[in-house]
Amino acid sequence: MSDLPSSIVDFGTRGCGDGIASEFKERIADLEPGQTIEVVVRDPSARTDLPAICRMLGHEILSTQDTGDSARILVRRSD
């Protein structure tokens, strides 16, 4: 399996109240089980909310990297 994500999405400064949860669900549904998506968020609440949404949906968080002004969250789609 490649170390590169199958897909990358940058939600900018949008938070979960701005619809990123539903858009994330659509984006990850487009992937095959086992593929990965890298999500970039800048909203402080999205940094914790999005990983919680991933866990609730059963997807695996592979890594979270805080880059100061943003966070990069790498998620593997579950079966």
VOMARTI-189992 format. One record per residue (C-alpha): residue number from 1; residue in three letters; x, y, z. Coordinates in nm, 3 decimals, decimal comma, always signed. Each point is the difference from the previous one (the first is absolute). Layout:
! residues N
    nr   rest         x         y         z
   NUM    Ala         X         Y         Z
...
***
This chain:
! residues 79
    nr   rest         x         y         z
     1    Met    +0,000    +0,000    +0,000
     2    Ser    +0,133    +0,346    -0,091
     3    Asp    +0,101    +0,253    +0,265
     4    Leu    -0,171    +0,269    -0,206
     5    Pro    -0,366    +0,077    +0,069
     6    Ser    -0,250    -0,106    -0,266
     7    Ser    -0,169    +0,338    +0,035
     8    Ile    +0,074    +0,337    +0,160
     9    Val    -0,262    +0,254    +0,103
    10    Asp    +0,066    +0,344    +0,149
    11    Phe    -0,297    +0,136    +0,193
    12    Gly    +0,173    +0,333    +0,062
    13    Thr    -0,145    +0,191    +0,295
    14    Arg    -0,336    -0,178    -0,013
    15    Gly    -0,115    -0,189    +0,308
    16    Cys    -0,246    -0,280    +0,062
    17    Gly    -0,281    +0,256    +0,024
    18    Asp    +0,086    +0,098    -0,358
    19    Gly    -0,073    -0,344    -0,142
    20    Ile    +0,339    -0,166    -0,004
    21    Ala    -0,133    -0,308    +0,179
    22    Ser    -0,246    -0,081    -0,277
    23    Glu    +0,253    +0,086    -0,270
    24    Phe    +0,258    -0,224    +0,171
    25    Lys    -0,251    -0,287    +0,003
    26    Glu    -0,055    +0,045    -0,375
    27    Arg    +0,373    +0,019    -0,074
    28    Ile    +0,091    -0,310    +0,200
    29    Ala    -0,293    -0,194    -0,149
    30    Asp    +0,162    +0,054    -0,342
    31    Leu    +0,305    -0,198    +0,115
    32    Glu    +0,045    -0,375    +0,005
    33    Pro    +0,041    -0,167    +0,340
    34    Gly    +0,363    +0,031    +0,109
    35    Gln    +0,067    +0,315    -0,202
    36    Thr    +0,100    +0,316    +0,182
    37    Ile    -0,105    +0,363    -0,003
    38    Glu    +0,198    +0,291    +0,137
    39    Val    -0,216    +0,276    +0,142
    40    Val    +0,139    +0,348    +0,064
    41    Val    -0,190    +0,219    +0,247
    42    Arg    +0,071    +0,342    +0,147
    43    Asp    -0,305    +0,044    +0,221
    44    Pro    +0,100    -0,075    +0,363
    45    Ser    -0,316    -0,200    +0,075
    46    Ala    +0,034    -0,205    -0,321
    47    Arg    +0,338    -0,123    +0,125
    48    Thr    -0,180    -0,200    +0,270
    49    Asp    -0,345    -0,042    -0,155
    50    Leu    +0,112    -0,166    -0,323
    51    Pro    +0,202    -0,276    +0,170
    52    Ala    -0,301    -0,068    +0,225
    53    Ile    -0,223    -0,030    -0,308
    54    Cys    +0,251    -0,240    -0,158
    55    Arg    -0,001    -0,222    +0,309
    56    Met    -0,382    +0,002    +0,018
    57    Leu    -0,014    -0,112    -0,365
    58    Gly    +0,257    -0,273    +0,070
    59    His    +0,284    +0,144    -0,206
    60    Glu    +0,359    -0,021    +0,121
    61    Ile    +0,198    +0,315    +0,076
    62    Leu    +0,353    -0,077    -0,114
    63    Ser    +0,158    +0,331    +0,100
    64    Thr    -0,070    +0,356    +0,100
    65    Gln    +0,261    +0,263    -0,070
    66    Asp    -0,038    +0,349    +0,144
    67    Thr    +0,182    +0,247    -0,226
    68    Gly    -0,080    +0,308    +0,207
    69    Asp    -0,263    +0,168    -0,214
    70    Ser    -0,158    -0,330    -0,108
    71    Ala    -0,030    -0,368    +0,080
    72    Arg    +0,047    -0,285    -0,248
    73    Ile    -0,202    -0,309    +0,088
    74    Leu    +0,068    -0,324    -0,185
    75    Val    -0,295    -0,242    +0,007
    76    Arg    -0,032    -0,356    -0,135
    77    Arg    -0,345    -0,098    -0,121
    78    Ser    -0,145    -0,300    +0,180
    79    Asp    -0,171    -0,292    -0,173
***
